[in-house]
Amino acid sequence: MKFFVDTAEIKEIEALAATGLLDGVTTNPSLVAKSGRKFIDVLKDICAVVKGPVSAEVTATDQKTMLAEGRKLAKVADNIAVKVPLTPDGLKTCKALSSEGTMVNVTLCFSPAQAILTAKAGATFVSPFVGRLDDIGSSGMELIRDIVTIYRQYPHFKTEVLVASVRGPMHVVEAAKMGADIATVPPNVLWQMFKNPLTEAGLAAFLADWKKTGQSILD
């Protein structure tokens, strides 16, 4: 499974990239607004740090303007994936951009039927939102299971399942068990995945025993 981080904060991205475990970045208008910076400047900085896909979302809702925005965003860097909404105009834009060789991330997927249309439109990624479905009493992880199952029936579908709206490490674990390709997670969730109280307790015990020996490996 690949890990993308869902943020537009360059310092957070740099810290996670330094672990060697980061495969890409997803942004959206809300995240960019929180950064307080110009959109294109933010994208350039992120693409300079991360070599994997960096999702940049269009803000238009009509196909003509979406396509113009998408083409402009794609010119920022070779690793830009243009993000479009899962609407008729969004999928038409996806089809056009994909045919031009641009990576496309279709976002706001909430049903298997939408995921089928996304794959047929030639998207690079589909982003099902698990947390938002959980919020309304539906099962976000069941959606992931359905999409992965459907895509496996059709080898010519090349769209990767990018699990979004992740709320905690267990969303990532469950998605990995189902065979999802990618999880995009907030920085705090990725850091949480490192932690376990037994790891911390075990390390503390080892270090205490080592200290008693009075030795240093570097001496």
LOPADREN-814804 format. One line per field, with one value per residue: x, y, z of N, C-alpha, C, O in turn; residue number from 1. Coordinates in pm, 1 decimal. Layout:
BEGIN
n_x: c(X|...) $
n_y: c(Y|...) $
n_z: c(Z|...) $
ca_x: c(X|...) $
ca_y: c(Y|...) $
ca_z: c(Z|...) $
c_x: c(X|...) $
c_y: c(Y|...) $
c_z: c(Z|...) $
o_x: c(X|...) $
o_y: c(Y|...) $
o_z: c(Z|...) $
num: c(NUM|...) $
END
This chain:
BEGIN
n_x: c(84.1|46.8|135.1|-12.3|-4.0|-242.9|-251.0|-159.9|47.3|372.5|587.6|498.2|482.7|750.7|864.3|743.8|822.3|1089.5|1099.0|1102.2|884.7|677.4|465.4|324.1|112.7|-195.0|-403.3|-654.6|-899.5|-981.2|-771.3|-559.1|-647.7|-623.9|-350.5|-289.2|-152.9|-57.6|-203.9|-64.3|200.9|218.4|184.3|413.5|616.3|553.6|580.7|848.7|950.4|831.5|841.6|650.6|298.7|115.6|-176.4|-382.8|-651.7|-915.4|-1122.3|-1341.8|-1675.3|-1788.5|-1730.1|-1565.6|-1417.5|-1304.3|-1133.1|-954.2|-841.1|-733.1|-537.9|-365.4|-280.4|-150.3|80.9|243.3|414.5|568.5|468.8|213.9|-118.4|-422.6|-705.9|-1045.4|-1402.7|-1649.9|-1858.2|-2075.8|-1952.4|-1703.2|-1608.7|-1602.4|-1401.3|-1197.0|-1166.4|-1072.4|-830.9|-688.1|-650.5|-464.3|-242.0|-218.9|-215.7|-505.2|-711.1|-1006.2|-1238.0|-1445.7|-1603.0|-1870.7|-2005.8|-2022.4|-2114.6|-2045.2|-1770.0|-1726.6|-1791.9|-1588.7|-1354.7|-1403.6|-1379.9|-1113.6|-956.4|-668.0|-666.2|-921.4|-1107.5|-1257.5|-1454.1|-1419.1|-1452.3|-1648.6|-1872.3|-1899.7|-1972.5|-2239.3|-2366.7|-2333.4|-2127.6|-1806.3|-1584.0|-1698.0|-1764.0|-1507.4|-1433.4|-1620.5|-1551.4|-1284.5|-1329.9|-1491.1|-1320.2|-1123.2|-1241.4|-1212.3|-950.4|-863.4|-928.0|-750.0|-747.7|-649.7|-734.7|-781.1|-789.7|-971.1|-1053.0|-974.0|-983.7|-839.9|-576.5|-685.4|-861.7|-677.8|-548.1|-761.8|-830.9|-596.7|-602.8|-810.6|-702.1|-673.4|-515.2|-390.6|-366.4|-470.4|-377.9|-431.6|-159.9|-134.1|-249.6|-81.4|149.7|51.7|45.8|296.3|305.0|285.3|198.9|331.6|563.4|693.2|722.2|880.7|1115.0|1199.1|1262.8|1474.1|1665.5|1710.2|1828.9|2058.2|2189.3|2277.6|2499.0|2703.0|2823.8|2910.6|2821.6|2957.7|3204.6) $
n_y: c(-119.5|221.9|535.6|845.6|1186.9|1401.4|1713.1|2064.3|2184.4|2269.6|2219.2|2001.4|1811.6|1793.8|1685.4|1432.1|1327.4|1293.9|1056.7|862.3|715.9|824.5|849.4|1024.4|1320.0|1469.8|1744.7|1996.7|2257.4|2350.9|2275.7|2418.2|2677.5|2691.8|2706.0|2963.3|3065.3|3135.0|2933.2|2812.4|2858.8|2705.0|2448.0|2424.7|2422.2|2186.5|1991.0|2004.3|1876.4|1624.9|1341.8|1173.1|1140.6|1445.8|1573.6|1817.7|2027.3|2126.2|2422.3|2500.5|2425.5|2368.3|2194.2|2309.4|2515.8|2369.4|2202.6|2387.0|2489.2|2250.7|2188.3|2402.0|2357.3|2113.3|2188.1|2283.6|2095.6|1780.0|1575.7|1635.8|1551.1|1607.0|1699.8|1624.6|1672.0|1414.2|1432.3|1468.5|1664.3|1666.2|1406.0|1409.1|1593.1|1451.5|1238.5|1377.2|1497.6|1271.1|1144.1|1309.5|1244.2|1325.2|1275.8|1195.2|1252.3|1147.8|1278.0|1272.5|1037.3|825.2|589.8|253.4|249.7|503.4|471.3|283.6|432.5|618.9|466.7|390.9|634.5|667.9|747.8|806.2|776.3|696.9|851.3|739.8|843.7|752.1|825.2|1025.1|884.3|709.1|897.4|951.7|725.2|517.3|255.4|319.1|156.3|-66.0|30.6|58.4|-211.2|-302.8|-154.6|-235.4|-507.9|-498.8|-369.4|-561.9|-750.0|-661.4|-641.8|-449.6|-210.2|47.4|220.1|333.8|260.2|503.1|558.8|787.4|1061.1|958.4|861.1|746.7|514.5|252.3|262.9|270.4|22.9|-159.2|-96.0|-172.1|-448.2|-512.7|-469.5|-218.2|34.4|273.0|490.5|803.6|1021.1|1232.4|1421.4|1369.6|1119.6|950.4|973.5|859.8|594.4|495.6|448.9|252.8|144.9|-75.9|-97.3|137.7|91.0|-140.1|-45.8|141.0|-30.2|-183.0|17.6|98.1|-129.1|-142.3|91.1|24.3|-130.1|40.9|81.6|199.3|192.6|340.6|392.0) $
n_z: c(0.0|-80.9|71.8|91.7|195.6|337.1|309.9|294.6|408.2|403.9|581.4|731.7|531.6|452.6|687.5|699.0|454.3|502.3|642.0|454.5|385.8|249.0|-27.4|-186.8|-222.0|-128.9|-195.8|-135.0|-204.0|52.7|225.2|113.1|157.0|433.8|456.6|388.6|171.3|-175.7|-423.8|-649.0|-576.0|-344.3|-453.3|-616.9|-423.9|-282.5|-482.0|-523.3|-307.7|-288.9|-490.2|-587.3|-692.7|-678.1|-579.8|-718.7|-698.4|-917.9|-931.3|-1068.7|-1195.5|-1437.6|-1746.8|-1947.9|-1818.2|-1611.1|-1758.2|-1863.7|-1626.4|-1527.5|-1719.3|-1681.6|-1417.7|-1451.2|-1574.4|-1377.8|-1258.9|-1341.1|-1184.9|-1103.8|-1025.1|-1152.3|-978.1|-991.2|-948.6|-887.1|-1103.4|-1392.7|-1562.3|-1443.8|-1496.9|-1774.4|-1807.9|-1687.7|-1870.6|-2094.9|-2002.2|-1919.6|-2164.5|-2268.4|-2134.2|-1871.6|-1521.4|-1331.9|-1055.5|-935.1|-726.1|-422.8|-419.9|-351.8|-393.5|-531.2|-795.0|-890.3|-883.2|-1084.8|-1314.7|-1297.5|-1342.7|-1606.3|-1724.4|-1734.0|-1517.3|-1311.0|-1037.0|-798.3|-545.3|-277.9|-2.9|307.0|580.7|579.2|496.5|712.8|899.9|845.3|912.6|734.6|588.7|537.6|486.6|372.4|124.9|14.5|0.9|-188.0|-419.5|-468.3|-515.1|-746.5|-932.9|-959.5|-1119.2|-1371.9|-1554.3|-1734.5|-1623.9|-1495.0|-1287.1|-968.6|-629.7|-402.6|-83.1|99.2|330.0|575.3|912.2|1117.0|1224.9|1198.8|985.5|778.3|810.0|772.0|507.8|378.0|422.1|256.1|12.9|-105.0|-301.5|-218.0|64.9|168.0|413.1|700.8|847.3|1129.0|1162.2|1019.4|1175.2|1408.3|1341.3|1386.0|1655.1|1953.7|2273.4|2381.9|2231.6|2309.6|2585.5|2581.7|2458.4|2647.3|2859.1|2749.1|2709.9|2971.4|3082.0|2925.6|3000.1|3252.6|3201.9|3145.5|2902.8|2568.1|2233.4|2047.2|2152.0) $
ca_x: c(0.0|117.6|86.0|-13.0|-43.7|-349.7|-221.6|-90.1|148.8|500.0|671.5|448.9|520.4|896.1|892.7|702.2|906.0|1218.7|1091.0|1116.5|763.1|573.1|461.1|255.5|41.2|-322.8|-447.9|-785.6|-912.7|-990.3|-637.7|-477.4|-696.0|-566.7|-208.4|-279.4|-59.2|-108.1|-218.8|42.9|325.4|212.6|206.3|553.6|696.4|526.8|636.8|994.4|984.4|776.2|854.3|530.2|185.3|65.1|-309.1|-420.5|-793.2|-976.5|-1227.9|-1456.3|-1773.4|-1823.1|-1624.8|-1473.1|-1325.7|-1227.2|-1027.4|-853.3|-770.6|-655.6|-419.2|-272.8|-222.6|-60.7|207.1|322.7|520.5|535.1|402.9|81.0|-239.9|-532.8|-819.5|-1174.5|-1513.4|-1719.8|-1978.5|-2064.0|-1849.5|-1574.3|-1563.4|-1565.1|-1268.6|-1105.1|-1143.0|-990.2|-696.3|-622.3|-609.4|-347.5|-130.1|-218.2|-275.8|-629.4|-767.2|-1148.5|-1264.8|-1583.3|-1671.2|-1946.2|-2078.7|-1955.9|-2154.9|-1960.1|-1634.4|-1724.5|-1785.6|-1455.4|-1259.3|-1430.9|-1334.3|-967.9|-889.4|-552.5|-707.5|-1054.9|-1096.7|-1376.8|-1441.8|-1470.9|-1492.9|-1775.1|-1980.1|-1917.6|-2038.4|-2384.7|-2418.8|-2303.1|-1998.0|-1705.9|-1496.4|-1772.4|-1747.5|-1373.8|-1439.6|-1696.4|-1476.4|-1171.2|-1384.8|-1534.8|-1205.1|-1048.7|-1309.6|-1186.0|-807.4|-835.4|-941.9|-618.3|-767.1|-609.9|-826.7|-712.6|-881.4|-965.6|-1131.3|-928.9|-995.4|-750.6|-495.5|-760.9|-909.9|-566.3|-527.5|-872.9|-819.0|-485.1|-649.3|-899.9|-626.2|-673.9|-381.7|-333.1|-442.7|-422.8|-409.9|-380.8|-29.3|-141.6|-281.8|40.3|238.5|-8.0|73.8|424.9|300.6|219.8|253.6|423.2|691.1|755.5|762.2|990.8|1234.5|1243.0|1324.9|1603.2|1759.2|1744.8|1924.5|2183.2|2254.3|2342.0|2627.0|2801.5|2889.9|2865.8|2856.3|3045.7|3338.5) $
ca_y: c(0.0|349.9|637.1|986.9|1268.9|1492.8|1843.2|2160.4|2246.1|2220.5|2166.5|1867.6|1725.1|1772.2|1596.1|1296.9|1283.0|1255.3|919.1|771.4|635.3|903.7|822.6|1130.2|1421.5|1518.8|1874.1|2041.6|2401.7|2379.2|2263.8|2529.9|2797.3|2690.5|2740.8|3108.6|3098.9|3123.2|2793.7|2766.2|2859.5|2587.5|2328.9|2420.1|2381.7|2045.9|1907.6|2005.4|1787.5|1491.2|1299.5|1100.2|1222.4|1554.2|1606.2|1959.3|2025.7|2238.1|2487.5|2523.0|2317.1|2338.7|2117.7|2395.0|2582.7|2264.0|2156.8|2494.0|2488.6|2128.0|2200.1|2496.0|2289.8|2006.9|2248.6|2321.3|1993.6|1653.1|1482.3|1683.9|1478.0|1702.7|1643.2|1674.0|1611.8|1306.2|1484.9|1448.6|1753.5|1622.3|1285.9|1449.6|1655.4|1339.8|1167.4|1462.0|1512.6|1140.2|1117.2|1394.4|1193.5|1386.0|1197.6|1254.9|1197.3|1180.2|1286.2|1273.1|914.1|770.9|468.6|167.4|290.6|616.6|420.8|220.7|541.1|680.1|379.9|397.7|766.3|663.1|813.7|742.3|745.3|730.4|879.7|718.2|912.1|657.1|890.8|1098.8|785.0|666.9|1006.9|950.8|594.7|415.4|191.5|361.9|46.2|-154.2|90.4|21.1|-353.6|-317.2|-99.9|-324.3|-630.7|-469.8|-341.1|-685.5|-827.1|-600.1|-608.5|-330.7|-92.5|80.8|318.4|289.5|298.1|593.6|572.7|924.7|1090.9|861.0|921.0|684.9|404.6|132.3|279.5|232.9|-121.2|-229.0|-74.0|-254.3|-586.7|-529.0|-458.0|-84.3|69.2|391.6|563.6|939.6|1039.9|1353.7|1395.8|1313.3|977.0|879.1|966.3|765.9|457.0|455.7|436.3|146.8|153.2|-187.3|-60.4|239.2|26.9|-230.5|34.0|197.8|-138.0|-215.1|126.5|95.9|-238.7|-105.3|194.2|-42.8|-190.0|147.2|74.4|281.2|126.9|427.1|400.5) $
ca_z: c(0.0|-83.3|164.0|57.5|309.8|297.9|370.0|209.3|492.7|352.0|690.3|764.0|419.9|461.2|799.6|663.4|342.7|559.0|691.3|341.1|374.7|183.9|-170.8|-259.2|-143.7|-180.9|-144.1|-183.7|-177.1|196.5|283.0|65.0|226.0|568.3|449.5|375.9|64.2|-312.0|-462.6|-737.4|-497.3|-256.6|-536.0|-658.3|-308.1|-252.3|-588.6|-509.2|-195.3|-311.6|-629.7|-625.6|-735.0|-593.3|-630.9|-715.5|-736.3|-990.1|-853.1|-1156.6|-1198.4|-1576.2|-1811.7|-2023.0|-1726.2|-1543.8|-1847.1|-1869.9|-1498.5|-1518.3|-1804.9|-1617.5|-1301.3|-1497.6|-1616.8|-1260.2|-1243.5|-1407.5|-1093.0|-1065.7|-1061.6|-1145.6|-905.9|-1039.3|-874.6|-954.0|-1167.3|-1537.7|-1616.6|-1391.3|-1567.5|-1910.7|-1794.3|-1660.7|-1996.6|-2182.3|-1945.3|-1922.6|-2302.8|-2294.8|-2055.4|-1738.4|-1413.0|-1281.4|-932.5|-925.9|-582.5|-373.0|-458.8|-239.2|-429.1|-629.1|-930.0|-926.4|-904.4|-1216.3|-1413.2|-1285.8|-1411.8|-1749.3|-1771.6|-1744.8|-1405.2|-1248.2|-899.9|-750.0|-401.6|-196.1|125.8|405.8|704.4|562.6|495.9|852.4|972.6|823.3|949.4|634.2|610.0|442.1|450.5|282.2|-8.1|-34.1|-33.5|-312.1|-532.9|-494.6|-573.2|-883.9|-1019.2|-984.0|-1222.9|-1502.2|-1557.4|-1816.1|-1538.2|-1439.5|-1180.5|-835.0|-521.7|-310.0|30.4|150.1|449.9|675.4|1045.3|1213.7|1172.7|1164.7|848.3|690.7|822.8|706.8|363.9|331.9|421.6|141.2|-110.3|-162.2|-350.3|-153.4|166.8|190.7|554.2|764.4|909.0|1263.5|1153.1|978.8|1291.9|1504.0|1298.5|1442.9|1800.7|2028.9|2409.6|2409.4|2170.8|2395.2|2711.5|2553.7|2434.0|2775.6|2937.6|2687.0|2734.9|3114.7|3101.2|2859.4|3081.2|3366.5|3160.2|3136.2|2773.3|2454.5|2106.7|1969.8|2215.9) $
c_x: c(87.4|51.6|99.2|-50.0|-139.2|-330.5|-159.4|18.5|286.1|588.6|628.7|490.7|669.4|930.5|856.4|785.4|1040.8|1217.3|1115.1|992.9|652.0|579.8|394.2|182.6|-93.5|-353.4|-590.6|-799.0|-917.8|-852.7|-547.2|-518.7|-637.3|-419.9|-187.0|-187.3|-124.7|-98.7|-99.9|176.6|332.4|244.6|351.8|643.0|678.3|592.9|789.4|1040.3|946.8|782.6|730.8|417.0|143.6|-68.3|-340.6|-560.3|-835.8|-1085.8|-1351.4|-1552.0|-1819.2|-1703.3|-1522.2|-1369.8|-1242.8|-1108.9|-916.3|-772.2|-679.7|-528.0|-316.7|-204.0|-121.4|75.2|297.3|440.1|474.2|458.1|268.8|-25.8|-355.4|-652.6|-948.7|-1286.5|-1584.6|-1858.5|-1967.6|-1957.0|-1710.9|-1520.7|-1531.8|-1427.1|-1162.6|-1068.2|-1048.2|-846.9|-619.7|-571.9|-488.2|-224.6|-117.6|-279.8|-398.9|-676.6|-912.9|-1191.6|-1414.3|-1663.8|-1740.5|-2026.1|-1998.8|-1990.8|-2070.0|-1818.5|-1621.4|-1712.4|-1646.7|-1350.6|-1278.9|-1386.6|-1181.5|-892.1|-767.7|-589.2|-856.0|-1044.5|-1231.2|-1353.6|-1502.7|-1524.3|-1626.5|-1892.9|-2006.4|-1996.8|-2190.2|-2445.4|-2402.2|-2164.9|-1900.8|-1618.7|-1567.1|-1765.9|-1612.1|-1373.7|-1509.4|-1616.5|-1359.7|-1219.1|-1424.5|-1415.8|-1126.4|-1113.2|-1272.0|-1040.2|-775.2|-863.0|-806.9|-627.0|-729.4|-707.3|-748.5|-809.0|-862.8|-1060.5|-1103.3|-926.2|-900.5|-675.7|-575.5|-826.8|-802.3|-547.1|-637.7|-866.4|-707.3|-525.6|-739.6|-827.9|-632.7|-530.4|-312.2|-424.5|-384.3|-470.9|-362.4|-247.5|-38.3|-172.2|-158.7|137.9|184.5|25.3|207.2|410.9|227.9|280.1|350.2|560.4|765.7|804.1|881.6|1121.3|1289.8|1315.1|1462.6|1707.2|1803.0|1848.1|2060.3|2261.2|2330.3|2478.6|2737.8|2874.1|2833.0|2912.0|2958.4|3185.8|3436.3) $
c_y: c(124.2|446.9|775.2|1062.4|1377.4|1626.1|1934.5|2232.9|2187.5|2161.7|2025.5|1768.0|1693.8|1672.7|1451.4|1241.4|1233.4|1112.7|818.2|688.1|704.0|885.9|933.2|1223.1|1448.1|1653.0|1897.4|2189.0|2436.9|2375.4|2378.3|2658.8|2806.9|2732.1|2891.1|3154.4|3086.1|2977.2|2742.8|2760.7|2737.9|2461.4|2314.9|2372.2|2233.4|1955.1|1904.2|1909.1|1642.8|1455.5|1225.3|1194.6|1325.6|1598.9|1753.8|1971.9|2149.8|2298.2|2517.7|2404.6|2283.3|2278.7|2205.5|2459.5|2482.6|2220.5|2260.7|2498.3|2365.8|2134.0|2295.2|2429.8|2183.5|2060.9|2286.6|2225.9|1864.2|1557.9|1533.5|1586.4|1576.0|1635.3|1708.3|1606.2|1505.0|1353.4|1454.8|1536.7|1713.7|1501.5|1315.5|1513.7|1549.6|1268.5|1246.2|1471.7|1380.5|1108.0|1200.0|1350.1|1252.6|1290.9|1271.3|1177.6|1242.5|1168.1|1288.2|1155.8|855.1|645.5|384.5|207.3|407.3|570.7|352.7|327.2|604.7|598.0|386.8|531.3|774.2|731.3|734.9|693.4|774.3|746.1|860.5|775.6|826.3|726.9|962.1|1003.2|734.8|771.5|1005.2|812.5|487.2|357.1|233.8|247.2|-53.8|-101.0|53.1|-124.3|-373.8|-269.2|-190.5|-452.5|-609.6|-450.3|-467.8|-771.4|-780.7|-554.6|-485.6|-201.6|-66.8|179.4|259.3|342.1|374.8|624.6|709.8|942.6|987.8|927.8|860.3|568.8|281.9|143.4|233.9|82.1|-198.2|-214.1|-159.0|-401.4|-615.6|-517.3|-323.0|-43.4|175.3|435.6|703.2|982.0|1176.0|1323.1|1328.0|1163.8|896.8|867.2|867.7|621.7|405.2|405.7|311.9|148.9|40.0|-162.0|36.3|178.4|-66.0|-156.5|92.2|92.5|-173.8|-108.9|129.7|-13.4|-204.4|-3.3|132.5|-100.8|-85.8|149.5|175.7|212.9|208.7|441.4|302.5) $
c_z: c(0.0|14.2|101.6|184.4|259.2|369.3|265.6|287.9|459.2|462.3|729.9|655.6|424.7|571.7|765.6|548.2|394.1|614.8|578.8|314.6|296.9|32.2|-251.6|-163.8|-210.2|-116.0|-192.9|-149.3|-28.6|262.2|239.7|135.3|366.5|567.5|438.4|264.6|-72.6|-357.3|-544.3|-662.9|-406.0|-336.0|-577.0|-544.7|-277.2|-355.3|-584.3|-400.0|-225.2|-459.8|-679.3|-662.2|-630.9|-651.7|-609.6|-774.5|-813.5|-902.3|-936.7|-1148.6|-1340.0|-1647.9|-1882.1|-1929.5|-1647.9|-1628.6|-1856.6|-1740.5|-1486.4|-1601.0|-1744.5|-1498.3|-1343.7|-1538.7|-1499.2|-1241.8|-1308.5|-1317.6|-1040.5|-1114.4|-1044.8|-1079.8|-954.3|-960.6|-956.9|-997.9|-1316.5|-1600.6|-1568.9|-1465.4|-1714.2|-1910.9|-1770.6|-1790.1|-2086.3|-2131.6|-1950.3|-2062.9|-2342.8|-2214.0|-1916.6|-1636.3|-1360.4|-1159.0|-925.0|-780.8|-551.7|-427.4|-336.4|-274.1|-528.1|-772.5|-978.8|-957.4|-1040.1|-1325.2|-1414.6|-1360.1|-1562.3|-1810.0|-1777.8|-1633.2|-1357.7|-1108.9|-883.2|-599.2|-332.2|-56.9|236.6|531.2|692.7|553.3|637.2|930.8|957.7|847.8|844.9|663.7|500.5|395.4|359.7|138.8|-67.3|-78.9|-168.5|-433.4|-570.0|-562.4|-718.6|-976.7|-1052.7|-1092.5|-1363.7|-1509.2|-1641.1|-1740.0|-1471.6|-1322.3|-1044.6|-730.0|-415.9|-195.2|94.8|268.9|559.2|812.6|1148.1|1152.1|1131.2|1028.1|749.8|691.2|749.9|555.0|304.9|324.4|301.8|7.4|-177.6|-196.5|-265.6|-40.4|175.5|328.1|603.8|832.1|1044.8|1261.4|1112.8|1095.0|1395.4|1470.0|1350.4|1587.0|1848.7|2168.9|2442.5|2347.0|2261.1|2527.0|2690.3|2531.6|2563.5|2860.7|2881.0|2719.8|2881.3|3142.4|3040.2|2942.1|3197.5|3328.7|3153.5|3002.4|2674.3|2326.3|2029.2|2031.4|2152.8) $
o_x: c(188.0|-69.3|208.6|-119.1|-118.4|-387.0|-112.2|75.2|311.7|658.1|712.9|529.1|709.6|1015.6|930.2|815.6|1099.7|1323.6|1145.0|995.3|543.9|684.8|406.9|189.3|-104.2|-331.9|-640.2|-718.1|-865.2|-820.4|-468.3|-433.3|-604.8|-370.2|-80.6|-146.7|-234.9|0.2|-41.5|256.0|437.5|323.0|407.5|734.0|775.3|653.8|851.4|1155.3|1020.4|734.4|708.7|436.1|137.1|-72.7|-327.4|-583.9|-798.2|-1135.7|-1454.9|-1515.3|-1882.4|-1588.7|-1402.6|-1250.0|-1125.1|-998.0|-798.2|-649.6|-565.4|-422.3|-196.2|-83.2|-18.3|174.1|414.7|551.8|354.6|389.2|216.1|-24.5|-382.1|-695.0|-960.2|-1268.2|-1579.8|-1960.5|-1859.5|-1879.0|-1613.1|-1401.2|-1443.0|-1346.7|-1052.7|-950.7|-956.0|-752.3|-500.7|-463.7|-417.6|-117.6|-16.0|-384.8|-397.8|-681.4|-940.4|-1182.6|-1497.8|-1776.4|-1679.0|-2106.3|-1916.0|-1906.1|-2027.9|-1753.8|-1516.7|-1631.8|-1594.4|-1267.3|-1181.6|-1359.6|-1126.1|-776.3|-765.7|-549.6|-909.8|-980.8|-1311.4|-1246.1|-1624.0|-1630.6|-1707.6|-2002.7|-2121.8|-2077.9|-2262.0|-2559.2|-2451.6|-2094.4|-1911.4|-1582.8|-1502.2|-1762.6|-1602.7|-1320.0|-1463.6|-1614.4|-1337.6|-1155.8|-1394.9|-1410.8|-1069.9|-1046.7|-1296.4|-1009.6|-670.8|-825.4|-756.2|-524.7|-771.5|-756.3|-661.5|-899.1|-753.4|-1137.2|-1194.0|-872.9|-882.4|-706.1|-536.7|-845.9|-831.8|-531.6|-609.5|-893.6|-721.0|-487.3|-744.6|-883.3|-600.8|-436.0|-191.2|-546.3|-263.0|-590.7|-263.1|-224.2|40.8|-126.5|-134.6|201.7|261.9|32.3|228.5|494.7|125.4|402.4|441.5|662.4|885.1|913.3|973.2|1226.3|1410.7|1415.3|1557.5|1821.5|1918.3|1943.3|2164.6|2383.7|2435.6|2564.4|2855.6|2977.9|2724.1|3029.6|3037.5|3275.4|3552.3) $
o_y: c(131.5|442.4|816.8|1008.9|1436.6|1649.0|1888.7|2331.2|2069.6|2063.0|1940.2|1654.8|1579.4|1585.8|1359.1|1122.1|1141.8|1053.3|701.7|598.8|647.5|904.6|935.3|1207.6|1448.6|1672.0|1826.7|2241.5|2540.4|2460.8|2429.6|2740.5|2916.0|2787.0|2941.7|3270.6|3032.5|2908.3|2639.8|2669.0|2675.5|2377.7|2205.2|2292.0|2162.9|1854.2|1811.4|1865.3|1550.1|1530.7|1215.6|1316.2|1296.5|1655.6|1807.4|1931.3|2262.2|2233.2|2556.3|2297.0|2179.7|2308.4|2177.1|2458.1|2506.6|2203.6|2226.1|2509.6|2375.4|2089.4|2272.4|2444.7|2166.1|1987.6|2318.1|2268.9|1842.4|1468.6|1479.9|1544.1|1622.4|1527.4|1830.8|1495.1|1505.6|1319.2|1418.7|1489.7|1725.2|1494.0|1252.7|1491.8|1556.3|1241.5|1190.4|1456.1|1378.4|1051.4|1166.6|1410.2|1232.4|1231.9|1393.5|1054.6|1361.6|1061.1|1303.3|1171.7|837.0|599.3|438.3|199.5|410.2|624.6|362.4|313.4|639.9|653.2|388.4|540.7|875.0|769.0|612.0|584.6|865.3|664.8|953.7|758.3|828.0|690.7|959.6|1036.8|719.5|737.7|1051.6|785.6|375.9|404.2|190.2|240.4|-119.6|-178.5|20.0|-156.9|-451.5|-335.2|-219.5|-500.4|-692.9|-507.3|-479.3|-856.6|-850.8|-440.8|-423.4|-94.0|-152.4|217.5|148.9|454.6|319.6|707.2|744.3|852.7|937.4|1037.8|917.1|527.8|213.4|42.0|167.2|20.5|-291.6|-309.4|-212.0|-471.5|-728.2|-550.0|-312.2|-82.4|169.4|419.9|719.7|979.2|1229.0|1208.6|1238.3|1089.6|788.3|763.4|799.8|536.4|284.2|329.5|271.2|154.4|58.4|-201.1|20.2|210.0|-69.5|-198.8|92.8|122.0|-193.0|-140.1|160.1|8.0|-235.0|-10.8|182.7|-118.3|-121.5|214.7|230.0|179.1|152.8|497.5|296.1) $
o_z: c(70.6|37.0|63.3|271.0|153.3|476.3|161.5|240.2|483.7|438.1|758.2|685.0|403.1|552.8|799.8|545.0|336.7|633.2|605.2|229.9|280.5|-29.2|-374.1|-41.9|-332.8|3.7|-280.7|-72.8|12.3|344.7|319.1|169.5|413.5|665.8|473.9|262.5|-84.2|-332.5|-510.5|-684.0|-391.6|-291.3|-572.3|-565.6|-249.2|-319.9|-636.1|-399.5|-191.5|-544.5|-800.0|-663.2|-511.4|-760.9|-499.5|-888.3|-780.2|-810.4|-882.3|-1101.3|-1360.8|-1614.4|-1875.6|-1957.8|-1620.8|-1578.0|-1857.5|-1743.9|-1441.5|-1556.4|-1754.6|-1480.0|-1278.7|-1538.0|-1518.9|-1212.8|-1328.0|-1366.9|-943.0|-1230.0|-934.0|-1121.1|-958.1|-910.9|-1079.9|-937.9|-1363.1|-1683.3|-1642.7|-1494.1|-1771.9|-2001.5|-1825.6|-1815.2|-2145.8|-2208.8|-1981.5|-2078.9|-2438.0|-2223.9|-1850.0|-1661.9|-1345.9|-1158.9|-910.1|-720.7|-640.9|-474.4|-231.3|-192.9|-601.6|-861.5|-1094.4|-1047.3|-1104.2|-1417.3|-1520.3|-1432.1|-1637.7|-1929.8|-1821.5|-1650.9|-1363.8|-1067.3|-946.2|-532.1|-327.2|0.6|257.3|581.6|785.3|597.6|677.4|1017.1|1046.2|809.5|863.1|752.9|385.9|277.8|278.4|43.2|-185.5|-184.8|-252.3|-537.2|-687.6|-656.5|-804.2|-1085.7|-1161.4|-1151.5|-1461.9|-1473.7|-1621.4|-1786.4|-1399.1|-1265.4|-1010.0|-740.2|-348.5|-209.7|139.3|303.7|625.4|827.7|1255.8|1040.1|1036.5|961.1|650.6|585.8|674.8|482.0|194.6|230.8|252.4|-97.6|-296.0|-127.8|-243.8|-48.8|188.8|356.4|553.8|871.0|1074.1|1348.3|1165.6|1112.3|1462.8|1558.5|1357.8|1635.1|1794.0|2181.9|2523.0|2403.8|2286.5|2574.3|2772.5|2580.0|2586.6|2925.7|2957.1|2753.1|2911.7|3217.5|3098.0|2952.5|3236.8|3415.3|3155.5|2990.9|2693.1|2312.9|1953.3|1968.3|2193.6) $
num: c(1|2|3|4|5|6|7|8|9|10|11|12|13|14|15|16|17|18|19|20|21|22|23|24|25|26|27|28|29|30|31|32|33|34|35|36|37|38|39|40|41|42|43|44|45|46|47|48|49|50|51|52|53|54|55|56|57|58|59|60|61|62|63|64|65|66|67|68|69|70|71|72|73|74|75|76|77|78|79|80|81|82|83|84|85|86|87|88|89|90|91|92|93|94|95|96|97|98|99|100|101|102|103|104|105|106|107|108|109|110|111|112|113|114|115|116|117|118|119|120|121|122|123|124|125|126|127|128|129|130|131|132|133|134|135|136|137|138|139|140|141|142|143|144|145|146|147|148|149|150|151|152|153|154|155|156|157|158|159|160|161|162|163|164|165|166|167|168|169|170|171|172|173|174|175|176|177|178|179|180|181|182|183|184|185|186|187|188|189|190|191|192|193|194|195|196|197|198|199|200|201|202|203|204|205|206|207|208|209|210|211|212|213|214|215|216|217|218|219) $
END
